[in-house]
Structures are given as structure tokens and as C-alpha cells.
Amino acid sequence: NSFSTTPVCCPSRSSIYTGKYIHNLGVYNNSGGSGGCASLDWQDGPEKDNVAYHLSSLGVKSSFAGKYLNNYGLGSNNNSAFAMPGCMNVTRNREESGMDITCSSTIDHVPRGWDNWHGLAGNSVYYNYTISNNGVAEQHGDNYEDDYLIDYVKNTSLAFMEDMVAEGSPFFITASVPAAHEPADPAPQHAGYAEGIKAPRTPNYNVVMDDERHWMAAEGLNIDGNGMNASVASFVDLLYRRRLAALQSVDDMIEEFVTKLDDLGVLDNTYVIYTSDNGYHLGQFGIPIDKRQPYESDLRVPMFVRGPGIDKNVTIENSYALNIDIAPTILSFAGATPEQIESYGFDGKPLDELLKTGETDRSQEFLVEYNGESWDGCTAYLQNDFDGLYLDKVRDGVQCGLRGPWSYVTEPRWNGTETWSSIQDNSNNTYACVRTIDGESDFQLCEWISGEIEAFDLVEDEFQMKNLAVGMDGDELSVWTDKIEKLRSCAGATC
């Protein structure tokens, strides 16, 4: 039971680094400016209280390598939307509405607390990228031996380990690889991995729902208004294989990390956490690819932890872990006192006691929240009619992803011929959910700003095929929506 409280890159990463829900950060989605992703408001405010900064007061030195936040390094001193083509989703209608469209941190910005900084400019890529090498732009090309980003993250982190052990300094490393994010370019030696495998055909795979849920799971979001056709499904299968293949380099990296820690004589005194910023859907409810939805495919993330005092081969089922728990957990591992951790105002809780004893006194309830992202680029949908559904370019600003035979430039490539797009987000895909887990029950209720309510018993219905909200009366719904409103305003200890 490990979850992202906001199932998309930038907000979730902001929560990981600070231990706070997005409503306490002002980072609402992946957009620059009004979305808050790597915005100047973020830079001048919440970012300053990141986990590395707090670790520095404990004498810990910190290294970051890889993807940071989607719009990091793309900013400029000109606050015109048209001066910043690298900051996607900063569009004309946003500028005309008076929203703050100043984009984001510039490449020379190094967040405080990090002693060794190698942050990727922009979103996930594997080749042809710019790294902020401690504030200096460093260009990389498309040569596997020199430039493959997963290996760059690995080698940078290994060098920092060696340096810190040599000088006797306690250290913290964030190895933030892009995998398995699209384009999921595998290393050449792994390109054939998973050949012939298809994306899991879960019970909710390519099923268009009709139970009063939000329209993104109820309208059939391909061009013809139905579920995925065979061509789109084959693309999803290819992406699944590419994701698995790219992760083989992550597996290689982890093996080298553990081996290096052992060779340096510090493995038994080191905590290692393996997790992700969000999940991913691959055809669930007929939505081909992406995340952002409050469904299990998108919310659940891996969480593996090893280190002193943590038993081997133990699965904790009576509670849960959240992305906002990671920062306070790392500080607790590093020796911060409960009083120190409380003083930092984290919304999350340290997990060390739960990991070591299996016991916890934390609340059974937590919040999931997201603010939908708009982008005026979805012509495939704006030019097609949906029965009973009207999409307006300025008002709705639906966000699409366009895919085709040209989508991937490394092996394995897609052998299809169709150019297609699917709606990945929408401005009214804005919701808040309450989730309650106690070891025996698992229930989630979500409310969208557009009025839809979805509720699921995840013990009986793990694939969320039956929307229980349809049969709930007003009083019963109010109990849960009141919980949502309370959580949406929580901060620190009140979370």
C-alpha cells in the first residue's frame, strides 16, 4: 500500500522533496506559471525547505542527479509566454486571463541544501539533454556510452558515494532516473527485452464505463469516441515493452549501487529507498497512456526499503506509505529527533517505526488531490463530435498526446501506420479524494469540480469497476465529502 497523493510528475516530486501536500506548496500540475511547476514562487518559497536542506543541519552532504521538476531550467527573465517555448502549457488564453505565466527556475539555479547538483533541464529524456552541473549548463548528445541519462545518473551517484566515504561524511543521494517515463528509450543491450509481451489485460482494460463517473473514463477517448482500436492497443503494448526494457538499466544501476556500498564497507549502515513519483495506466478504462487519474494504476507506486533494523522479505499490509512520508522518513533515518521533524511542518509522517516494527498510530485516512491541466493543442478532438459532449478550445483546453510511427527513434520502434491522439488531461479533471486503509478495509471516494463523485471498495473491487457513489444517499456522501474538505485544508500535524 504505497501511493502518490498527486499522481503526476511535478506535483508528486515537489511533495517528495518537501513532505507536503500540493495544497501547501502551490504546485498544482506540470505547467509552468499558474501550475506552479518549478515556478519562481516555488523557488522562493517551499523549495527552500527541502529534505537536503534539513539534512545539512545534521551534517549530511547531499547529491542530486537526474530529473528534478518538469519545467526546471527552462525559465527566462522575460515573462512573456511566447519568449518561453520550452515551457509547455503556458498558452495564450492563460496570458489573456491574467494568470501568472512567469515560467520557472533558470538553469543556473541550484536549490539550497544540495552539495552536488546535476539537475535535468525539463522533462524526461534519455538523450540530447541539458544538465545543470552545479549551476552550469552541460550539453549531452545521443551517444550511448557518453550520454545515456540513466547511466549518467548512476555514474554521478557512484562518484559521490566514493568521495563521501573517503572523507568520512554521511551522505544522501537522490538518483532520479527518467525510466520508465516515455519515450522509455532502452539501452541498446536491453532493446530486445520483453519481446512479444503485451500490456496487462486487467478487467478494466479498454472498458468504457457508464456509471456516472468523470467523462475521461466514461466517454471512450479515442477519435471515434470508443475504446482503443487494435492499432492503438498495439502502440500501448510496445510502450509497455519499452518501459520494461528501460527499467533493466535501472536494475543494473541498483545492483552497482549495492555492490559499491558493500565494497566501501557502508552497506550495513545505509538505507536504500526505491519508489516512484506516480503510477501509469496502459489502456485502463480505454485511456491509452499517461497518469493523473485517481485510479489504482496511477496512484499506486513501488516502495521497497532496506537498511539497519529493517527485516528482510517483510510486506507491510496494515497501513500505507505516501510520497509525503519520504522526506520525514529520511530525516528520521539520519538521526533527526521527533521534535525536529515536527518543527519542519511536514504533512507526511516518518515511516521508520512502521518499517522496523510493523506498528503505527497514524490516521487511517489520507488525501489524493489534483488540478487538471489545459493545453490548446487538441485539434483531433476539437474537430470531432462526441455525443452529448462539447469541447471548447479556450474554455476546456483539453490536453492530448499525439503519437504515430515517428514517436520513437530508438529500438524497438512501432510498426503501426496510424497517427492518433488521446485526451490525457482536462481542466475539469480537478478532484480531491479521501482514502481510508486499516488492514481490513480499503475505501476511496473522489469528488470532481465538475460534480462527478466516484466511490470504490478496493477490497472487493480492486479494478474499480463499480462506482458505489451511484447508490449512496446525500447524508452518506456528506460524511465523506466533509472528510475531503477537512483534508484539503490540513497542514502539518492536522494532516
PyMOL commands that set and color helices and strands:
alter all, ss='L'
color gray80, all
select helices_A, chain A and resi 9-18+22-24+33-35+40-44+46-49+51-56+81-83+92-96+144-147+149-167+188-190+215-217+230-263+267-269+296-299+323-333+338-343+352-357+379-382+468-471+474-488+492-494
alter helices_A, ss='H'
color red, helices_A
select strands_A, chain A and resi 2-3+61-67+116-120+129-133+136-140+171-176+272-275+281-282+289-290+303-306+321-322+365-370+399-403+420-425+431-437+442-448+453-457
alter strands_A, ss='S'
color yellow, strands_A
deselect
rebuild
show_as cartoon
